[in-house]
Amino acid sequence: MDTAASDRRLIERILFDSAKVPYSQGDYRLQTDFDRDRDHDLLLIVGWDGIRREHGCLVHVDLIDGKFWIQRDGTESRIAQELLDAGVPGSRIVLAFRSLEKRRLTDCAVT
């Protein structure tokens, strides 16, 4: 089986499942965005909290050289843990939102 295709399906499933979880406050919609040509995947929040407009990125994951580069993770479930639970080894997960020094202290890949 093609590893890249399998990785794409896995992150798509994780982000779709995350988008189904209702947000605890405000009138928000969670939506996914997958760029299959460049392997950039996003979970976005769009909506209102009273009179305050919200629009932003909750999760951003890139597939780079066979690794899951987590650029941003604003979820409670933590995308890295979901990848580990799905059987992805820590050596294929890069916590890109952390500094190199902090990445070296984890069981995940540094780069």
Secondary structure, 3 states (H helix, E strand, C coil): CCHHHHHHHHHHHHHHHHHHCCCCCCEEEEEEEEECCCCEEEEEEEEEECCEEEEEEEEEEEEECCEEEEEEECCCCCHHHHHHHCCCCHHHEECCCCCHHHHCCCCCECC
